[in-house]
Amino acid sequence: MSSAARAFQEKTVTLSNGLTLHYYEWPGPRPNLVLLHPSSGYGRMWQATADALGSEFHVYALDQRGHGDSARPDGDYSAEEYADDLHLFFRQVGIDKAVVAGQSLGGRVGQVFAAVYPGEIQALGLVGGPHVSNFFPTRDEVIKVLGSAHRMLESKTEFPSREAALAYLRTARPRDQESALLHRLEHNFVASGSGVVAKYDKVRVALGLAHMADDLRKYAARAACPVALLRGTHSSELTAAQAKDLAGCWKNAVVIDIEGDYALQMENPSGLAKALSSFAAQAVRG
């Protein structure tokens, strides 16, 4: 049974570094919860999770640089650059501190943010868990990372019709549920002539994917806030044993299993919301 839709606002701000950032906001009580999408994702993909949380948090979901309706400036598109954007976003909209949760790219950003701006984060949720390649960048893992970046560069982002885009998504994202594909088509594509085009810059996304080989252990060692590795029980990305090993890289980390595979915000938003709520409540209480 789906949760009741929750009213939200769409907003755009210009950060002090000149970046125009688009985001969604679901007003509610503190604590603040900031949600960060994966590579080629979009802020509104957290909509069902925000709905499932009810009015429990004041929720923000960003279109990060190079994605959605945010700007696509030049830069290195590293987790460090994204984390600086997040810090400036906090300052611009008046967030003093928040629980931060992100998947894939969003998780990498959260890991750096937790280490560099410890006073601004109350807890960190890594949806789907961290990438093994960011902690053990072996030759084989680096090959996988570069392969992902290459596939993104070669991917199609322009289609003659919505039907053609949906057919492509079904092939490119075979693990996704039909409802998730339709949501992606509706909110991560825009009309262009008689067809549609993806609302992300595949060159910038590919550049960001290449950073999946960056060693993030140094940031994990510096993080002081509670960390949750929110792993799907059927995960094809992270085994239970790997999650347990990676959790040991932080001072205060737990593994929480949630029914699903990887994109839990789309596959099981109610289960993710329940896990986030319980974890955040404990973390904020201290």
C-alpha positions in Angstrom: 0.0 0.0 0.0 1.5 3.3 -1.0 1.8 6.2 1.4 -0.2 9.4 1.1 1.4 12.0 -1.1 3.1 14.8 0.8 3.1 18.4 -0.4 6.4 19.6 -1.6 7.9 22.7 -3.1 10.3 23.1 -6.1 13.0 25.7 -5.6 16.2 27.0 -7.2 19.1 28.8 -5.5 22.4 30.2 -6.8 25.3 29.3 -4.5 28.2 31.5 -3.7 30.4 29.5 -6.1 28.0 30.5 -8.9 26.3 27.1 -9.2 22.5 27.2 -9.9 21.0 24.4 -7.9 17.5 23.0 -8.2 15.9 21.1 -5.3 12.7 19.8 -3.8 11.6 20.5 -0.2 9.1 18.7 1.9 8.4 21.0 4.9 8.2 19.4 8.3 9.8 19.4 11.8 13.4 18.9 12.6 15.6 17.1 12.2 16.5 18.1 8.6 17.0 15.2 6.2 19.0 15.9 3.0 18.7 13.2 0.2 21.3 12.9 -2.5 20.7 10.9 -5.7 23.0 8.6 -7.6 24.8 9.2 -10.9 22.3 10.0 -13.7 19.6 10.4 -11.0 17.4 13.3 -9.9 16.1 14.8 -6.7 12.5 13.8 -7.2 13.4 10.1 -7.2 13.2 10.4 -3.4 9.5 11.4 -3.6 8.1 8.1 -2.4 10.6 7.9 0.4 9.6 11.4 1.5 5.9 10.4 1.4 6.6 7.3 3.5 8.3 9.4 6.1 5.2 11.4 6.6 5.8 14.7 8.4 8.7 13.2 10.4 11.5 15.3 8.9 12.1 18.5 7.0 13.3 16.9 3.8 15.4 18.3 1.0 16.3 16.4 -2.2 18.8 18.0 -4.5 19.4 17.9 -8.3 23.2 17.8 -7.9 25.4 19.6 -10.4 25.3 18.1 -13.9 21.9 16.6 -13.1 18.2 17.4 -13.4 17.4 21.1 -13.6 20.7 22.2 -11.9 23.6 23.7 -13.8 26.3 21.8 -15.6 29.5 23.9 -15.1 33.0 22.8 -15.9 34.9 21.1 -13.0 36.2 17.7 -11.8 32.9 16.3 -10.5 34.6 14.6 -7.7 32.9 13.8 -4.4 34.9 16.7 -2.9 33.4 19.2 -5.3 29.9 17.9 -4.7 30.5 18.0 -0.9 31.5 21.7 -1.2 28.3 22.3 -3.2 26.3 20.7 -0.3 28.1 22.9 2.3 27.3 26.0 0.3 23.7 24.8 -0.1 23.3 24.5 3.7 24.6 28.0 4.1 22.4 29.4 1.3 19.1 27.9 2.6 19.9 28.2 6.3 20.4 24.6 7.3 22.7 24.4 10.4 22.8 20.6 10.5 21.1 17.6 9.0 20.9 13.9 8.6 22.3 13.2 5.1 21.5 10.1 3.1 22.6 9.3 -0.4 22.9 6.4 -2.9 26.0 5.7 -5.0 27.2 9.2 -6.0 25.1 10.7 -3.2 26.8 8.3 -0.8 30.2 9.3 -1.9 29.3 13.0 -1.4 28.0 12.2 2.0 31.1 10.4 3.0 33.3 13.4 2.1 30.9 15.8 3.7 30.8 14.0 7.0 34.6 14.2 7.2 35.1 17.8 6.0 32.1 19.4 7.6 31.5 17.4 10.8 29.6 20.1 12.5 26.9 20.1 9.8 26.0 16.4 9.8 24.1 14.5 12.5 24.2 11.1 10.8 25.0 9.6 7.4 22.9 6.9 5.6 24.6 5.1 2.7 21.6 3.8 0.6 22.7 0.6 -1.0 26.0 0.8 0.8 29.3 2.3 -0.3 31.1 1.1 -3.4 33.8 -1.5 -2.7 36.0 0.3 -5.3 36.2 3.4 -3.2 37.7 1.3 -0.4 39.6 -1.4 -2.2 40.5 0.1 -5.6 42.1 -3.1 -7.0 43.0 -3.4 -10.6 39.9 -5.4 -11.3 37.7 -2.9 -9.5 39.2 0.0 -11.4 38.5 -1.8 -14.7 34.8 -2.1 -13.6 34.8 1.6 -12.8 36.3 2.7 -16.1 33.9 0.4 -17.9 30.9 2.1 -16.2 32.2 5.5 -17.2 32.7 4.4 -20.8 29.2 2.9 -21.0 27.8 6.2 -19.7 29.7 8.1 -22.4 28.4 5.7 -25.1 24.8 5.7 -23.7 21.8 7.2 -25.5 20.3 10.3 -24.0 18.1 11.6 -26.9 15.1 9.7 -28.2 12.5 10.3 -31.0 9.6 9.6 -28.6 8.7 8.8 -25.0 8.0 5.2 -26.1 11.5 4.8 -27.5 13.0 6.2 -24.3 11.0 3.8 -22.2 12.0 0.9 -24.3 15.7 1.9 -23.9 15.3 2.3 -20.1 13.8 -1.2 -19.9 16.9 -2.6 -21.6 19.5 -0.4 -19.8 18.0 -0.8 -16.4 16.7 -4.4 -16.3 16.6 -4.5 -12.4 14.3 -1.5 -12.1 10.6 -2.0 -11.6 8.2 -0.7 -14.3 6.9 2.0 -11.9 10.5 3.2 -11.3 11.1 3.4 -15.1 8.0 5.4 -15.6 8.9 7.8 -12.8 12.3 8.2 -14.3 10.8 8.9 -17.8 8.4 11.4 -16.3 10.8 13.3 -14.2 14.3 12.7 -15.6 13.5 13.5 -19.3 12.3 16.6 -21.0 10.6 17.2 -24.3 12.9 18.1 -27.1 11.3 18.7 -30.5 9.0 15.7 -31.1 11.1 13.5 -28.8 12.7 13.6 -25.4 16.2 14.1 -23.9 17.6 13.0 -20.5 18.0 15.7 -17.9 21.6 14.9 -17.1 24.9 15.6 -18.8 26.3 12.2 -19.6 29.8 13.6 -20.0 29.7 15.0 -16.5 28.1 11.9 -15.2 30.8 9.7 -16.7 33.5 11.9 -15.2 31.8 11.5 -11.8 31.6 7.7 -12.3 35.4 7.6 -12.8 35.8 8.9 -9.2 34.3 5.6 -8.0 38.0 4.4 -8.0 39.0 7.2 -5.5 40.1 5.9 -2.1 37.6 7.2 0.4 39.0 5.3 3.4 40.7 8.5 4.6 37.4 10.3 4.8 35.7 7.4 6.6 38.5 7.5 9.2 37.8 11.2 9.9 34.0 10.9 10.2 32.6 11.2 13.7 28.9 10.9 13.1 26.9 7.7 13.2 26.9 5.9 9.8 24.4 3.3 8.5 25.1 1.1 5.6 21.5 0.6 4.3 22.0 -2.6 2.3 19.4 -4.4 0.1 18.9 -8.0 1.2 19.2 -9.1 -2.5 22.0 -6.7 -3.3 24.0 -7.4 -6.4 26.4 -4.6 -5.5 27.4 -5.5 -1.9 27.4 -8.8 -0.1 26.6 -9.1 3.6 30.2 -10.0 4.3 31.5 -7.0 2.3 29.2 -4.7 4.1 30.4 -5.9 7.5 34.0 -5.4 6.4 33.4 -1.9 5.1 31.5 -0.8 8.2 34.7 -1.3 10.1 36.2 1.6 8.2 34.1 4.0 10.3 34.3 4.7 14.1 30.6 4.3 14.5 28.8 2.3 11.7 26.1 -0.3 11.5 24.7 -2.4 8.7 20.9 -2.3 8.2 19.4 -4.8 5.8 16.3 -3.7 3.9 14.2 -5.8 1.6 15.3 -5.0 -2.0 18.4 -4.8 -4.3 20.1 -1.5 -4.7 17.9 1.5 -5.6 15.9 1.2 -2.4 14.4 4.6 -2.7 12.6 3.3 -5.8 12.2 -0.4 -4.9 11.2 -0.2 -1.3 10.7 3.4 -0.2 8.6 2.5 2.8 11.2 0.0 4.1 13.9 2.6 3.5 11.9 5.3 5.3 11.4 3.0 8.3 15.1 2.2 8.5 16.1 5.9 8.1 13.6 7.0 10.7 14.8 4.5 13.3 18.5 5.1 12.6 18.1 8.9 12.6 16.1 8.9 15.8 18.9 7.1 17.6 21.6 9.2 16.1 20.0 12.5 16.9 19.3 11.5 20.4 23.0 10.7 20.7 
